[in-house]
Amino acid sequence: MSARPATARSSPPPALEPGAEGVGPRLRHLREQAGISLSELARRANVGKATLSGLENGTRNPTLDTLWSVTAALGVPITALLAGRPAGVMRGTAVEATLLQVFDDDTVTYELYRMVVPPGAAQHSPAHHAGVTEHITVFDGVLRAGPAGAPLTAHPGEHISWRSDVPHLYEAVGDHPVHASLLIRYPRPGGAA
């Protein structure tokens, strides 16, 4: 995985590698299942209606930031949009994440990622739905991550976690990329938080 500084990019990169078919139909299904219009989802996710329409129709490749915003507004894990897709690198403004495994139990879904945070820019992520937590173990580099108003710092071999139902960020401290694992815990509606 090459880590390019996000500051060199003029616009956020597409989140998914080519061949990510099926995201649009799954998004439309989840939206309709929730009984939400395209306009209402755009408002809740703070994403343009034209962008959502393009995603549903398969004419746009979303950024990771857009995927997080949309799934947070729907109250589902990001993997609800990626079902059946082989693991690949998802790219955000300043994070590259590879989905390794999804674990389900009766009340919770877990997503496990290998994550690289290049130096030079911060990844700002919207709040997930209520009760979602994130758990990061740093293997190399120094990471600042957590709630946007009170981020935590982790060095190699250290672990941090927080409730991510608030806006949060990820940022490499210094000149070295961060290599880490990220576990996101999503309680299911009606399940234990």
C-alpha positions, 0 to 999 in steps of 0.5 A: 500500500503506498501512502501519498500525502493527502495535501497533494490531492486536489479533491478527495479520492474515490473511496472504492477501487474499480469494480465496486458494483452493487453499492448503488442498489444496496444504498437504494434498498437501505434507503427505501427500507428505512422509508426515507426519500432521497432528499431526506437522506441527502439532508440527514447525511449532509450530502448533495442530492445529485451525489446520492442519485449518482451513487444509487444509479452507479454513475458516481464513485463515492468518497469514503467521507460520503460513505461514512456520512450516508451510512451514519444517517441510515444507522448501518455499518459501512459494510451494509453497502459493501456486502459481497465485495472482496476486500480492497483499499478504501481511501478517505481524505487522509486514511487508507483502510482495508476491510479484513473481516466482518463479525456479527453476533446477536446484537453487534456488528464488528468491522476490522480494518488494517489502516494507514494514515499518511502524514500531512493531513487529518481525516475528519469523519462524521458521527456514526449512529448512537452507541458506535465505538472505535478501537485502534491499536497502533503498530508504527507511527504516532496517531492522534485520533478520537473525538474532534474536540478531544482527540487521543494520542497513541504510540506504537504498541498502544491502544485507544478507543472512544464513542464515535457517535460524535464527529471524530478525526484521524491524523499522523503526528510527525513525518511518518505514516501510521500503521494500525488496526481499527475495530469499529463496533456497531450496536444493532437497533434494539440491541445492547449499546 
